[in-house]
Amino acid sequence: MRLWPRRKVRPSPDVILPPEGVPLTLRVAGIGVRLTAQITDVLITLTGMACILILLALLNLTRPQTLFAVAALIFFLIRIPYYVVTELVWNGQTLGKRLMKIKVVSHDGRSLGTHAIVLRNLMKEAEIFLPGTLLLTLDNATPIASLTAFGWVVMAFLIPLFNPYRQRFGDLLAGTHVIHLPQPVLLKDLARDAPEPREQGRKLTFLAHQLDHYGAFELQTLEGLLRADDRQLSPAAYANHRKTLATIIEKIRRKIGYGDPVPPEDHAAFLSAFYTAQRAHLEQRQLFGDRRADKHHAEADPPA
Amino acid sequence: MDQTHHLRSARFRAEREADWQLLEQLVSLAERRGLHRMEFAQARDLAASYRRATTSLAIAREISLDRALLEYLEALTARAYLSVYAPQERLGGLVSRFFLTSAPQAMRRSWVFIVIGFACMGLGALTGYLLYLENAAWYFVFLPPELAGGRTPEATTGFLRSVIYDSDPDSSGLGAFATYLFSHNTRIAIFVFGLGVFLCAPAILLTFYNGLSLGAIMALHVDRGLGWDMGGWLSIHGVTELSAICIACGGGVQLGAALLFPGVRTRRDALQHAGRDAVKLALVAALMLVVAALLEGFLRQQVQDMSTRYTIGWGIGALWLLWFVFAGRVRK
């Protein structure tokens, strides 16, 4: 039996293998989210810089000629420890990253080391901030330096676009990447509290050959539909929903060859009974090594 | 017995649900307060419960088709993984370890690259010196006008002397410190390190070029009989600052060399491996640049005596060398 298609499958970038050996899915954070977090952090550090600068000005410690240089110095002295310390204390999250619910993880699934955090944040300095500052301070007199700094910053922004983990150059060196923090929400088990059919004495049963038509994909689509049932709906939307249910039930009945028509008041009960029976059947097959991904399982993988 | 109990996956979930909810509480506690502030029993339960959850996840993937359950377990285990494998190092220990052991050890390990850095600078200075003596017009090639600050071959000897022994109070203090820190040499150091990744060449060329301008300016002053005075003016911060550039060059060359000659590793692994020492070199260079800016901003204008300038400059250089050579040695 062939489980995988022949062509070379690249491992998904969202999978991390922790030392326990059970692969975990942690979605890689995109450029937009990370940029937002970064801008938030820059705003926070800039605010800190402005406060100190005003304090220095009030104490008469600065001169107008050197104001820019002093500002750059203070910004530099604030932001260098800011990123390293916040990521160390909050386990790979700066304030901006906490806001956007993203987080730095080690690429190899091990613990995020101090070295990695220090390295990736110092490289941020060399990648973006210092060439950026240079770009702001230079003028027309030195076109070569300006162009070099500009090209450097553009390159630093382009590197993440060309690798699946969206790593910056600093991430590449430190062996880290940034992920979305997953939110665990436990929904109720649909198979446990299924509604009873209204019609007394009537039991909905499905035969094995009737359950052979669908696979996991259809089952989970049905699960999504049943869970959506819980929401509050407006009357128009509710009528629409009832119509969808009727169509789906008609389709299922025709496909599996279920004889009796289902009265409208039993629609919900029929669907959950079918869900439970189908899930029991598919899980049973899966235990025996017969994984059915979707309704095309019969053509894709003929039984030996 | 109702039908759901025939469902293996539903029974599986019912048996373990309480444990998962406990883990959820422990994880949120660990995320809010940090692992090291949790009680012993809680930390122990977190680790054990996390490992049970990974087992549950592995089993659920095999036996369950309930997407809600799979997604929940996946997210819960991932959250627990992130808090169990959190960095567990104190900040204080980190700083002292850097100064006492890891930085000097990294310096000693990469001495070859640092020697290359110094050699680039030295050769550049020698070339610049000789070329200037051959033809003074080279001076304008090596030194951009804003760096020379009027110190050109046309300037009078009196003017050159006045720059060396200038005690303008405006060029001292916090503002001057900040200005010097972000001056020409810091930019050179950053570029030298960062560009080293591109197969060493830019780092070596930039350092060599920096040496050229150093040699040319020295030659100009030696030509006017101000060689020793210029030496003193440069020494007080230059010993530290130019060494910082050479060390940054060493770090850059180390990164470039890892890409050029990765050995048995892949290029990416070699780069990561070389990065461990190269970053420490960059940090040392940054520290030295800050010290150099302090010296330049506060001491250079206040100390006007030539021999004191030499003593301070080279004395601090010797202290750096002592730190690199003797700190963090492991006693056998």
Interface residues (C-beta under 8 A of the other chain):
Chain A: P18 P19 E20 V22 L24 T25 L26 L61 T62 R63 Q65 T66 A69 V70 A72 L73 V85 L88 V89 N91 G92 K103 V105 S106 R110 S111 L112 G113 T114 H115 I117 V118 L119 L122 A126 E127 L130 T133 L134 T137 A141 T142 A145 T148 W152 L172 L173 A174 G175 L181 P182 Q183 P184 V185 L186 L187 D189 L190 A191 R192 A194 A216 L219 Q220 E223 G224 R227 T276 R279 A280 L282 E283 Q286 L287
Chain B: Q3 T4 H6 L7 R8 S9 A10 R13 A14 E17 W20 Q21 E24 E31 G34 R51 T54 T55 L57 A58 E62 I63 S64 L65 D66 R67 A68 L69 Y72 E74 A75 L76 T77 A78 R79 Y81 L82 S83 Y85 A86 P87 Q88 E89 L91 L94 P144 E146 D170 L174 G175 A176 F177 A178 T179 L181 F182 R187 I190 F191 F193 G194 R268 L271 Q272 G275 R276 V279 A282 L283
